Amino acid sequence: MPSETTPDPVRQKALNALTDKFVEQGHAHQYAQALAASIIFQTDLDLRNAQLSRLLAWLKQEHSNTYQFALEIVEETRAEFENRVVKG
């Protein structure tokens, strides 16, 4: 997992390239940077969702006895996260 203090060079390069592209389109630099960051963040979420979906599909097919436990862990994680969000 990438460190919070060490920027990922691929993400940083993507952030810079997207920011530059939005600035070229006439957006203010601060807005362009925020927009680029949100796009990269959403792409990262989509990737992680695809990874989890693929892993669960593999578990279901290859290790059906473990699959149900994995679903329970995923559900527990979702519930814990929602509780943290609600509590602030």
TORKOL-4160 file (C-alpha; in steps of 0.2 Angstrom, whole numbers, padded with zeros to 4 digits, m for minus):
88
<pt num="1" X="0000" Y="0000" Z="0000"/>
<pt num="2" X="0007" Y="0017" Z="m0005"/>
<pt num="3" X="0013" Y="0028" Z="0010"/>
<pt num="4" X="0003" Y="0043" Z="0014"/>
<pt num="5" X="0020" Y="0054" Z="0015"/>
<pt num="6" X="0027" Y="0047" Z="m0001"/>
<pt num="7" X="0018" Y="0053" Z="m0017"/>
<pt num="8" X="0015" Y="0039" Z="m0030"/>
<pt num="9" X="0024" Y="0045" Z="m0045"/>
<pt num="10" X="0011" Y="0038" Z="m0057"/>
<pt num="11" X="m0003" Y="0047" Z="m0049"/>
<pt num="12" X="0008" Y="0063" Z="m0047"/>
<pt num="13" X="0012" Y="0063" Z="m0066"/>
<pt num="14" X="m0007" Y="0060" Z="m0070"/>
<pt num="15" X="m0012" Y="0074" Z="m0058"/>
<pt num="16" X="0000" Y="0086" Z="m0067"/>
<pt num="17" X="m0005" Y="0081" Z="m0084"/>
<pt num="18" X="m0023" Y="0082" Z="m0081"/>
<pt num="19" X="m0021" Y="0099" Z="m0072"/>
<pt num="20" X="m0011" Y="0105" Z="m0087"/>
<pt num="21" X="m0025" Y="0099" Z="m0099"/>
<pt num="22" X="m0039" Y="0108" Z="m0089"/>
<pt num="23" X="m0029" Y="0124" Z="m0088"/>
<pt num="24" X="m0026" Y="0123" Z="m0107"/>
<pt num="25" X="m0045" Y="0122" Z="m0108"/>
<pt num="26" X="m0047" Y="0138" Z="m0099"/>
<pt num="27" X="m0050" Y="0133" Z="m0081"/>
<pt num="28" X="m0042" Y="0142" Z="m0066"/>
<pt num="29" X="m0027" Y="0132" Z="m0060"/>
<pt num="30" X="m0034" Y="0129" Z="m0043"/>
<pt num="31" X="m0051" Y="0122" Z="m0050"/>
<pt num="32" X="m0041" Y="0112" Z="m0063"/>
<pt num="33" X="m0031" Y="0104" Z="m0050"/>
<pt num="34" X="m0046" Y="0100" Z="m0039"/>
<pt num="35" X="m0055" Y="0093" Z="m0054"/>
<pt num="36" X="m0040" Y="0082" Z="m0059"/>
<pt num="37" X="m0038" Y="0076" Z="m0041"/>
<pt num="38" X="m0056" Y="0070" Z="m0041"/>
<pt num="39" X="m0055" Y="0061" Z="m0058"/>
<pt num="40" X="m0039" Y="0052" Z="m0051"/>
<pt num="41" X="m0048" Y="0048" Z="m0035"/>
<pt num="42" X="m0063" Y="0041" Z="m0044"/>
<pt num="43" X="m0053" Y="0031" Z="m0056"/>
<pt num="44" X="m0043" Y="0023" Z="m0041"/>
<pt num="45" X="m0060" Y="0019" Z="m0033"/>
<pt num="46" X="m0066" Y="0011" Z="m0049"/>
<pt num="47" X="m0050" Y="0001" Z="m0050"/>
<pt num="48" X="m0051" Y="m0005" Z="m0031"/>
<pt num="49" X="m0069" Y="m0010" Z="m0034"/>
<pt num="50" X="m0064" Y="m0020" Z="m0050"/>
<pt num="51" X="m0051" Y="m0029" Z="m0040"/>
<pt num="52" X="m0062" Y="m0033" Z="m0026"/>
<pt num="53" X="m0076" Y="m0040" Z="m0038"/>
<pt num="54" X="m0063" Y="m0050" Z="m0047"/>
<pt num="55" X="m0056" Y="m0057" Z="m0031"/>
<pt num="56" X="m0073" Y="m0062" Z="m0025"/>
<pt num="57" X="m0078" Y="m0070" Z="m0041"/>
<pt num="58" X="m0062" Y="m0080" Z="m0041"/>
<pt num="59" X="m0065" Y="m0085" Z="m0023"/>
<pt num="60" X="m0083" Y="m0090" Z="m0027"/>
<pt num="61" X="m0077" Y="m0101" Z="m0042"/>
<pt num="62" X="m0061" Y="m0108" Z="m0034"/>
<pt num="63" X="m0064" Y="m0108" Z="m0015"/>
<pt num="64" X="m0083" Y="m0108" Z="m0013"/>
<pt num="65" X="m0080" Y="m0113" Z="0006"/>
<pt num="66" X="m0070" Y="m0097" Z="0009"/>
<pt num="67" X="m0081" Y="m0086" Z="m0002"/>
<pt num="68" X="m0095" Y="m0084" Z="0011"/>
<pt num="69" X="m0083" Y="m0079" Z="0024"/>
<pt num="70" X="m0075" Y="m0066" Z="0012"/>
<pt num="71" X="m0093" Y="m0059" Z="0009"/>
<pt num="72" X="m0096" Y="m0057" Z="0027"/>
<pt num="73" X="m0079" Y="m0048" Z="0030"/>
<pt num="74" X="m0084" Y="m0036" Z="0015"/>
<pt num="75" X="m0101" Y="m0033" Z="0023"/>
<pt num="76" X="m0093" Y="m0030" Z="0040"/>
<pt num="77" X="m0081" Y="m0018" Z="0033"/>
<pt num="78" X="m0095" Y="m0008" Z="0024"/>
<pt num="79" X="m0105" Y="m0007" Z="0040"/>
<pt num="80" X="m0090" Y="m0002" Z="0050"/>
<pt num="81" X="m0086" Y="0012" Z="0037"/>
<pt num="82" X="m0104" Y="0018" Z="0037"/>
<pt num="83" X="m0104" Y="0019" Z="0056"/>
<pt num="84" X="m0088" Y="0029" Z="0056"/>
<pt num="85" X="m0095" Y="0041" Z="0043"/>
<pt num="86" X="m0111" Y="0043" Z="0053"/>
<pt num="87" X="m0102" Y="0046" Z="0069"/>
<pt num="88" X="m0090" Y="0059" Z="0060"/>
